Structure formats: structure tokens, C-alpha cells
Amino acid sequence: MKNYMSSLIIGFAIIIGFTIVGVCLMFSSTNESSNVGNENNEHRYELLPANENNIIIFDKVSGEYWTKFISNNEGPTNWEKGDSPIKITISRLAR
């Protein structure tokens, strides 16, 4: 009888342990799948140094880019938006 109770307690402990591990795995997998959309936007923009005086920020999703002329008291210092010349390729990547 004592061996039977010990086996029963060990069996219930194993079942409860696997249940706890299963619930933890379910919660961790749902958290990872909800972060998938955020990861895509994390590396959406790329900073490209064109030369010493110009920098470009490129949007990998829409294909748009913004340029800025950086020099001491020369040229415009505001961002200028431009459209991508390769929209077809970018729209294929977005699929």
C-alpha cells in the first residue's frame, strides 16, 4: 500500500509538471507570434550615406526615400522626399 501511494504521488507530480511546462510553452509561443509584426517594422528603414554631403533614409516597404544635404551653410538643410525607381521589385518583396 505504501509503494502504491508513492507511485500515485509521483505519477500526479509528473502529470502536473508536464501540464505546467505545456502551459508555459503555449504562452511563450503566443507572445512570439504577436511580436512578428513588430520585427518587420524594426528594420524597415535603412540609412545610406551617399557621399560626404548627402545621406539617404530608404523605406524598404514602400520604396520611398528621403535625402538630406549636410554641409556647412551650403544647400538646403531640410529633408526632401523622393519615390523609388524600383517599385516593381519592392512590391514583389512585400508579398
C-alpha positions as CSV (number, residue, x, y, z in Angstrom):
1,M,0.0,0.0,0.0
2,K,2.9,2.4,0.8
3,N,4.5,1.7,-2.6
4,Y,1.2,2.3,-4.3
5,M,0.7,5.7,-2.7
6,S,4.3,6.7,-3.5
7,S,3.8,5.7,-7.1
8,L,0.5,7.6,-7.2
9,I,2.1,10.8,-5.8
10,I,5.0,10.5,-8.3
11,G,2.5,10.0,-11.2
12,F,0.5,13.0,-10.2
13,A,3.6,15.1,-9.8
14,I,4.8,14.1,-13.3
15,I,1.4,15.0,-14.8
16,I,1.2,18.3,-13.0
17,G,4.8,19.1,-14.1
18,F,4.1,18.4,-17.8
19,T,0.9,20.4,-17.6
20,I,2.8,23.4,-16.2
21,V,5.5,23.1,-18.9
22,G,2.9,22.8,-21.6
23,V,1.0,25.9,-20.4
24,C,4.3,27.9,-20.3
25,L,5.2,26.8,-23.8
26,M,1.8,27.8,-25.1
27,F,2.1,31.3,-23.5
28,S,5.6,31.8,-24.8
29,S,4.7,30.8,-28.4
30,T,1.7,33.2,-28.4
31,N,4.0,36.0,-27.3
32,E,6.4,35.3,-30.1
33,S,3.7,35.2,-32.8
34,S,2.3,38.6,-31.6
35,N,5.8,40.2,-32.0
36,V,6.2,39.0,-35.6
37,G,4.7,42.2,-37.0
38,N,6.9,44.4,-34.8
39,E,10.0,42.7,-36.0
40,N,9.2,43.5,-39.6
41,N,9.0,47.2,-38.8
42,E,12.1,47.2,-36.7
43,H,14.4,47.1,-39.8
44,R,12.1,48.9,-42.2
45,Y,14.3,51.9,-42.7
46,E,17.9,52.0,-43.8
47,L,20.3,54.9,-43.5
48,L,22.5,55.1,-46.6
49,P,25.5,57.5,-46.7
50,A,25.5,58.6,-50.4
51,N,28.7,60.8,-50.1
52,E,30.2,63.3,-47.7
53,N,27.4,65.8,-48.1
54,N,24.3,63.7,-48.6
55,I,22.5,61.0,-46.6
56,I,19.5,58.9,-47.6
57,I,16.9,57.2,-45.5
58,F,15.3,54.4,-47.5
59,D,11.9,52.8,-46.6
60,K,12.3,49.1,-47.6
61,V,8.5,48.5,-47.5
62,S,7.2,51.4,-49.6
63,G,10.3,52.1,-51.6
64,E,10.3,55.8,-50.7
65,Y,13.4,57.6,-49.7
66,W,14.3,60.9,-48.0
67,T,17.5,62.8,-48.8
68,K,19.3,65.5,-46.8
69,F,22.2,67.7,-47.8
70,I,24.6,68.1,-45.0
71,S,27.3,70.8,-45.4
72,N,28.3,73.9,-43.6
73,N,26.0,76.7,-44.7
74,E,25.5,75.3,-48.2
75,G,22.4,73.9,-49.9
76,P,19.1,73.0,-48.3
77,T,19.2,71.5,-44.9
78,N,15.7,70.0,-44.9
79,W,14.6,66.5,-45.9
80,E,13.4,66.0,-49.5
81,K,11.2,63.0,-50.2
82,G,11.6,61.0,-53.4
83,D,9.9,58.0,-55.0
84,S,11.7,54.7,-55.6
85,P,12.8,54.0,-59.2
86,I,12.3,50.3,-58.5
87,K,8.8,50.0,-57.1
88,I,8.1,46.7,-59.0
89,T,10.9,44.9,-57.3
90,I,9.9,46.2,-53.8
91,S,6.3,45.3,-54.3
92,R,7.3,41.7,-55.1
93,L,9.4,41.6,-52.0
94,A,6.5,42.7,-49.9
95,R,4.4,39.7,-50.9
